[in-house]
């Protein structure tokens, strides 16, 4: 069993080590805060779209275009459910947990409700389940939709601006355009030189994202006070890394028993996403909406640290449960 898990453990540690390099670069001043905005824009608007475009335009999976709707639907549904579960627990058990205000409860619900769906699972998919990468990309479009709609409502507003932002984001537009091109065979018209350039840019996306994530986390780590946070941390790990993975795998199992939509590739996507800690980006939304940053930092940092151990554990459980 350990011999089967060790490659997974090694790769997970490799991902966190790249984040550690980002943290070191921040500490030494090689990666400054002033560079964060431009590098994040470069990653989100150039590198990730290039990665998505290359995978979709070259993947054999997109020949089954009729079922391409399922991964984003599943991603949206499970993320929305995560927000709901987090919100209900925060509301009804919040005062006992230590979430004694509306701001803390909304922050907790947003942060535990959404997993780190991009920078950690994508390199693991590339390493262990390359055939599942396109389904993972499509799944993440649905997660984005849930974040910019349900997530925005949870943190404090019901404006449709979140939907507009998601639909106009470079990764979402890229997925739609590349999917249409594959549907009608237009990928054949893309010159080899252009496809090679797209591939090279896409290969930079994950390393850049991990470096930035590590730098941002070390910044927040300095600002976080852990005194009296034991119950919040314990409940964050219990919900994000015990309850929600079990719910996600359970839903996938029920769907697999009743339909053919839950393919092997999609089961691998579920494995990867269920294993993830809380996403880092909600901290930005918490600050934007003036909610409780300390709660956000405690949730994200504690689940990320616990993820070093729990990500391999859940990947092992998923591999055994789904038989993949």
C-alpha positions as CSV (number, residue, x, y, z in Angstrom):
1,X,0.0,0.0,0.0
2,X,2.8,2.4,0.9
3,X,4.6,1.6,-2.3
4,X,1.5,2.7,-4.2
5,X,1.0,5.9,-2.2
6,X,4.6,7.0,-2.2
7,X,4.6,8.4,-5.8
8,X,1.5,10.4,-4.8
9,X,3.1,11.6,-1.6
10,X,6.2,12.6,-3.5
11,X,4.3,14.6,-6.1
12,X,2.2,16.3,-3.5
13,X,5.3,17.3,-1.6
14,X,6.8,18.5,-4.9
15,X,3.8,20.8,-5.4
16,X,4.2,22.3,-1.9
17,X,7.9,22.6,-2.4
18,X,7.4,24.8,-5.4
19,X,5.1,26.9,-3.2
20,X,7.9,27.0,-0.7
21,X,10.2,28.4,-3.3
22,X,7.7,31.1,-3.9
23,X,7.7,31.8,-0.2
24,X,11.5,31.9,-0.1
25,X,11.5,34.3,-3.0
26,X,9.2,36.6,-1.1
27,X,11.3,36.5,2.0
28,X,14.5,37.3,0.0
29,X,12.8,40.1,-2.0
30,X,13.2,38.4,-5.3
31,X,9.4,38.3,-5.7
32,X,8.0,41.5,-4.4
33,X,4.4,42.4,-3.6
34,X,4.5,45.1,-6.3
35,X,5.0,42.3,-8.9
36,X,2.0,40.2,-7.6
37,X,-0.7,42.0,-9.6
38,X,1.1,42.0,-12.9
39,X,2.2,38.3,-12.6
40,X,-1.3,37.3,-11.4
41,X,-2.7,39.0,-14.5
42,X,-0.2,37.3,-16.7
43,X,-1.0,33.9,-15.3
44,X,-4.8,34.4,-15.4
45,X,-5.1,36.1,-18.8
46,X,-2.3,34.5,-20.8
47,X,-0.7,31.4,-19.2
48,X,-3.8,29.6,-18.0
49,X,-5.8,30.3,-21.1
50,X,-2.9,29.0,-23.2
51,X,-2.8,25.8,-21.0
52,X,-6.5,25.3,-21.4
53,X,-6.5,26.0,-25.1
54,X,-3.7,23.5,-25.8
55,X,-5.3,20.7,-23.8
56,X,-8.7,21.2,-25.4
57,X,-7.4,21.6,-28.9
58,X,-5.2,18.5,-28.8
59,X,-7.3,16.2,-26.5
60,X,-9.1,13.2,-27.9
61,X,-11.7,13.6,-25.2
62,X,-13.3,16.6,-26.9
63,X,-14.6,14.3,-29.6
64,X,-17.3,13.4,-27.1
65,X,-18.6,17.0,-27.1
66,X,-22.1,15.9,-26.2
67,X,-21.0,15.0,-22.6
68,X,-18.8,18.1,-22.1
69,X,-21.6,19.8,-20.1
70,X,-21.3,17.3,-17.2
71,X,-17.9,18.3,-15.6
72,X,-18.8,22.0,-15.2
73,X,-22.3,21.1,-14.0
74,X,-20.8,18.7,-11.4
75,X,-18.2,21.4,-10.4
76,X,-20.9,24.0,-10.0
77,X,-23.2,21.8,-8.0
78,X,-20.7,20.4,-5.5
79,X,-19.1,23.8,-4.9
80,X,-22.6,25.4,-4.3
81,X,-23.3,22.5,-1.9
82,X,-20.0,23.2,-0.1
83,X,-21.0,26.8,0.3
84,X,-24.4,25.8,1.6
85,X,-23.0,23.3,4.1
86,X,-20.4,25.7,5.3
87,X,-23.0,28.5,5.7
88,X,-25.5,26.4,7.6
89,X,-22.8,25.1,10.0
90,X,-21.4,28.6,10.6
91,X,-24.9,30.0,11.2
92,X,-26.2,27.3,13.6
93,X,-23.0,26.3,15.4
94,X,-21.0,29.5,14.8
95,X,-21.1,30.8,18.4
96,X,-19.9,27.5,19.8
97,X,-17.1,27.3,17.1
98,X,-15.9,30.9,17.7
99,X,-17.7,32.5,14.8
100,X,-19.6,35.1,16.9
101,X,-20.5,37.6,14.2
102,X,-22.1,37.6,10.8
103,X,-18.9,38.7,9.2
104,X,-17.0,35.7,10.6
105,X,-19.7,33.3,9.7
106,X,-19.9,34.4,6.0
107,X,-16.1,34.4,5.8
108,X,-15.9,30.8,7.2
109,X,-18.6,29.6,4.8
110,X,-16.9,31.0,1.7
111,X,-13.5,29.7,2.6
112,X,-14.4,26.2,3.7
113,X,-16.9,25.8,0.8
114,X,-14.4,26.0,-2.1
115,X,-11.4,23.8,-2.6
116,X,-8.1,24.8,-4.2
117,X,-9.3,23.7,-7.6
118,X,-6.5,24.9,-9.9
119,X,-2.8,25.1,-9.0
120,X,-2.5,22.0,-6.9
121,X,-4.8,19.5,-8.7
122,X,-3.7,20.4,-12.2
123,X,0.0,19.4,-11.8
124,X,-1.2,16.2,-10.0
125,X,-3.5,15.4,-12.9
126,X,-0.7,16.0,-15.4
127,X,1.5,13.7,-13.5
128,X,-0.9,10.8,-12.7
129,X,-4.0,11.2,-14.7
130,X,-3.2,13.1,-17.9
131,X,-6.4,11.8,-19.7
132,X,-8.5,13.5,-17.0
133,X,-6.9,17.0,-17.4
134,X,-9.6,18.2,-19.9
135,X,-12.4,17.1,-17.7
136,X,-10.6,18.8,-14.8
137,X,-10.4,22.1,-16.8
138,X,-14.1,21.9,-17.7
139,X,-15.0,21.0,-14.1
140,X,-13.2,24.1,-12.9
141,X,-15.3,26.4,-15.2
142,X,-18.3,25.2,-13.1
143,X,-16.4,25.9,-9.9
144,X,-15.7,29.4,-11.1
145,X,-19.3,29.9,-11.9
146,X,-20.3,28.9,-8.3
147,X,-17.6,31.1,-6.8
148,X,-18.7,34.2,-8.7
149,X,-22.4,33.7,-8.1
150,X,-23.2,31.6,-4.9
151,X,-19.9,32.6,-3.3
152,X,-20.4,36.3,-3.9
153,X,-23.9,36.0,-2.4
154,X,-22.4,34.2,0.7
155,X,-19.8,36.8,1.3
156,X,-22.2,39.6,1.2
157,X,-23.8,40.6,-2.1
158,X,-26.2,39.3,-4.7
159,X,-25.1,41.4,-7.7
160,X,-24.9,39.8,-11.1
161,X,-21.4,41.3,-11.6
162,X,-19.9,38.1,-10.5
163,X,-21.5,36.2,-13.3
164,X,-20.4,38.8,-15.8
165,X,-16.9,38.7,-14.5
166,X,-16.8,34.9,-14.7
167,X,-18.2,34.8,-18.2
168,X,-15.8,37.4,-19.5
169,X,-12.7,36.0,-17.8
170,X,-10.0,34.8,-20.2
171,X,-10.0,31.2,-19.0
172,X,-13.8,30.8,-19.5
173,X,-13.7,32.5,-22.9
174,X,-10.8,30.3,-23.9
175,X,-12.6,27.1,-22.9
176,X,-15.8,28.1,-24.8
177,X,-13.9,29.2,-28.0
178,X,-11.5,26.2,-28.0
179,X,-14.5,23.8,-27.3
180,X,-16.4,25.3,-30.3
181,X,-13.3,25.0,-32.5
182,X,-13.0,21.3,-31.6
183,X,-16.6,20.7,-32.2
184,X,-16.3,21.9,-35.8
185,X,-12.8,20.6,-36.5
186,X,-11.3,24.1,-36.7
187,X,-8.2,23.1,-34.6
188,X,-6.8,21.7,-37.9
189,X,-6.5,25.3,-39.1
190,X,-4.2,26.4,-36.3
191,X,-0.5,26.5,-37.6
192,X,2.0,24.2,-35.9
193,X,4.1,27.2,-34.9
194,X,1.1,28.8,-33.1
195,X,0.2,25.5,-31.3
196,X,3.9,25.2,-30.2
197,X,3.8,28.7,-28.8
198,X,0.5,28.0,-27.0
199,X,2.0,24.8,-25.5
200,X,5.1,26.6,-24.2
201,X,3.1,29.4,-22.6
202,X,0.7,26.8,-21.1
203,X,3.6,24.9,-19.5
204,X,4.5,28.0,-17.5
205,X,1.1,28.4,-16.0
206,X,1.2,26.0,-13.1
207,X,4.8,26.8,-11.9
208,X,4.0,30.5,-11.9
209,X,0.7,30.0,-10.1
210,X,2.3,27.9,-7.4
211,X,5.2,30.4,-6.9
212,X,2.6,33.3,-6.5
213,X,0.5,31.2,-4.1
214,X,3.5,30.5,-1.9
215,X,4.5,34.1,-1.8
216,X,0.9,35.2,-0.9
217,X,0.6,32.5,1.8
218,X,3.8,33.6,3.5
219,X,2.6,37.2,3.5
220,X,-0.7,36.2,5.2
221,X,1.1,33.9,7.6
222,X,2.9,36.9,9.1
223,X,-0.4,38.7,9.6
224,X,-2.3,35.8,11.2
225,X,-2.8,35.5,15.0
226,X,-3.5,31.9,16.1
227,X,-4.4,32.6,19.7
228,X,-7.9,31.2,20.5
229,X,-8.3,29.8,17.0
230,X,-8.3,26.1,17.8
231,X,-12.0,25.5,17.3
232,X,-12.1,27.4,14.0
233,X,-9.1,25.5,12.7
234,X,-10.5,22.2,13.9
235,X,-13.9,22.7,12.3
236,X,-12.3,24.1,9.1
237,X,-10.2,20.9,8.6
238,X,-13.2,18.7,9.6
239,X,-15.5,20.3,7.1
240,X,-13.1,21.0,4.2
241,X,-11.0,17.9,4.5
242,X,-13.3,15.3,6.0
243,X,-17.0,16.1,5.5
244,X,-17.0,17.7,2.0
245,X,-14.6,15.1,0.4
246,X,-16.9,12.3,1.8
247,X,-20.0,14.1,0.4
248,X,-18.3,14.7,-3.0
249,X,-17.2,11.1,-3.4
250,X,-20.6,9.9,-2.2
251,X,-22.4,12.0,-4.9
252,X,-20.1,10.7,-7.5
253,X,-20.7,7.1,-6.5
254,X,-24.5,7.6,-6.7
255,X,-24.2,9.1,-10.2
256,X,-21.8,6.4,-11.3
257,X,-24.3,3.7,-10.2
258,X,-27.2,5.3,-12.1
259,X,-25.7,6.7,-15.3
260,X,-22.7,6.5,-17.6
261,X,-21.8,10.2,-17.1
262,X,-19.3,9.4,-14.3
263,X,-16.5,8.2,-16.6
264,X,-13.1,7.0,-15.3
265,X,-11.6,10.4,-16.1
266,X,-14.4,12.1,-14.2
267,X,-13.8,9.8,-11.2
268,X,-10.2,10.8,-11.2
269,X,-11.3,14.5,-11.3
270,X,-13.5,13.9,-8.2
271,X,-10.5,12.2,-6.4
272,X,-8.3,15.1,-7.1
273,X,-10.8,17.9,-6.2
274,X,-12.1,16.1,-3.1
275,X,-8.5,15.8,-1.7
276,X,-7.8,19.6,-1.9
277,X,-7.5,22.1,0.9
278,X,-9.3,25.5,0.9
279,X,-8.5,27.8,-2.0
280,X,-6.3,30.9,-1.5
281,X,-8.2,33.4,-3.6
282,X,-11.3,33.7,-1.3
283,X,-9.0,35.7,1.0
284,X,-8.9,38.4,-1.6
285,X,-12.8,38.4,-1.8
286,X,-13.0,38.6,2.0
287,X,-10.8,41.7,2.0
288,X,-12.7,43.2,-0.9
289,X,-16.1,42.8,0.9
290,X,-14.7,44.0,4.3
291,X,-15.3,40.7,6.1
292,X,-13.2,39.0,8.8
293,X,-9.7,38.5,7.3
294,X,-8.4,36.6,10.4
295,X,-11.0,33.9,10.0
296,X,-10.2,33.5,6.3
297,X,-6.4,33.3,7.0
298,X,-7.0,30.6,9.7
299,X,-9.1,28.5,7.4
300,X,-6.9,28.7,4.4
301,X,-3.6,28.3,6.1
302,X,-4.6,25.5,8.4
303,X,-6.2,23.4,5.6
304,X,-3.2,24.1,3.4
305,X,-0.8,22.9,6.1
306,X,-3.0,19.9,6.9
307,X,-3.2,19.2,3.1
308,X,0.5,18.1,3.1
309,X,-0.7,15.0,4.9
310,X,-4.4,14.8,4.0
311,X,-4.1,15.3,0.2
312,X,-2.1,12.0,-0.3
313,X,-4.5,10.2,2.2
314,X,-7.6,11.3,0.2
315,X,-6.0,10.5,-3.1
316,X,-5.2,7.0,-1.8
317,X,-8.8,6.6,-0.5
318,X,-10.2,7.8,-3.8
319,X,-8.0,5.5,-5.8
320,X,-9.1,2.5,-3.7
321,X,-12.8,3.5,-3.7
322,X,-13.2,4.1,-7.4
323,X,-10.7,1.5,-8.4
324,X,-8.8,3.8,-10.7
